[in-house]
Amino acid sequence: MKKFMMIVLAGLVVMPLAAGCGSKKSKDGSYGAAYDSQKSAFLGDHVYFDFDRYNIRPDGAAIIQAKAAFLSQYTGVQTEIQGHCDERGTEVYNMALGDRRARAAYNYITSLGISGSRLTTVSYGEERPLDPGHNESAWARNRRAQFVVVSE
């Protein structure tokens, strides 16, 4: 009987915790405060690239893995992956490079189990810099793949 009571009490503690971990929206259509905090990190962390490259670096892989965890938890979230470049290179070249960067991030996150039907890619080339500067520091910030939530 004592063992049974321990199991029942453990269940009473665990069940409310598990109920709060799901990705279901509340009646008001939101996921809640935890989602808002995690979404901020999801949107704020970008995948950066080396000059004239589109391969995912180890630091970028870790960021994409965290993004995959977020998308696994919140299965209703649709995402656009935007490819960006610095200002060097022609407009046409940078549009193509931005596309390759977005697709590299797409390929990596789908390899982690996120359905491609929840993702779109777009290249902005050099059109939307994060940093308007004209130096290596600014260029490094502008060479990125950026994840944007398009619907929840």
N, C-alpha and C positions, 0 to 999 in steps of 0.2 A: 504494500500500500504506500509506503514511504517513497519507493522508487517511482510509482505512478504519479504521486503528487509532485515530485521533482520534475517529471517530464511535462506535466500539465502547466506548472508554473513557468518552466522554460519556454513553453509554447506561447504563453500569455505575454512574455517579454519580447520574444522574437517576432511574433505576428505583426504587432503595430510597427515595428521597425521595417519589416519587409514591405508592408503596405505603403510606406512612404517612399520607397525606392523605385517605384514603377515610373513609366513614362506617360502615364495617362494624364490628360488635361483635366482640370477641374471644371465645374459647371460654368465658370465665367470664361472658359476658353484658354486659360493660361496654365503653364506647367508649375508655377510657383517660384518662390524666392531662390531655391537652390538652382533651378534652371537659369534664372536671370544671372546669377553669379557665374555659372559655368559657361553660359553663352558669351559673357564678356570676355572670358579667357579664350574661348573658341574664336571669336572675332578679332581679338587683339594680337594673337600669335600668328606671325606670317612665316612662310617658308622662303628662305633667302637662297640665292644662287650666286655662284662665282661668275665673273665676267665672261660673257659669250658662252655660257654653259646652261644646260637644262637638266643635268643629273641631280638627283636628290642626295644632298649631303647627309651625314649622320645626324647633325643637329636638326635638319629638316625632317628626317625620318621620325625622330622622336616627337616632333610637333604634329606630324600627320597621324602618328599612332594615338596621340591624345585626342585629336579631332575625330578619329574613328571610334574611340571609346564614347565620346559625347554623342555622336550620331547613332551608335548602337543603343544607347540609353534612351534617346529621344527619337523614336522611329518615325515620327511625323514630320521631321525637319527636312526640308529640301534646300540644297546648297548650290551656289554658283562658285566655281573656282576660277578666279581671274588671274591671267598671266600678265606680268608687268616687266618692263625693261628700263634701263637708264636711257639718257638722251643720246648716247653715242650710237652710231650706226644709222642707216637709212630708215625712214618710216616703214617701208615695206619689209625690210629685214627684221626690224624690231617687232612688227606685228606677227611675223612667222615665229620668231623666237619666243614671244609671249605665249603664243599658242602651244609651242612645244613644252614650255614650263607648266602651263595649266594642265596639259595632257599628262605630263610626268607625275604631277600631284594626283591627278585622277587615277592613273594606272596604279599608283602605290596604294591609295586608299581603297580602291576596289579589290586589290590583292589581299587586303585585310578583312574583307567580307562585307564592305558597304556596297549596296546595290547601285549600279550605275544609273538606274532609273530615278534615283534621288539626287543626281548630280548633273550639272551642266558645266561647260567650260566656255570661256570667252577670253580673247586677247585684247588688251588695251595698249599693247606696245609701250611707247613712251608717253602716252596721252594723259595718264593720271599718276604723276609722281607723288610719293609720300613726302619727299623732301625736295624743295625747289632749288636747293643748292647746286653748284656746278663744280663739285670736287669729289674725290674718291669716297668720302664718308657718305655723301648724299647719294651717289650712284649706287653704293652697296645697299642702301635702304630701299632703293627703287627697283632693284632686281629681285622680284618676289612673286610668289603665288599667294593670293589672298582669298580666303574663304568667306563667303557672304551668305547669310541666311536669307532665302527668298520666300519661304513660307514655313509656317509652323503647324 
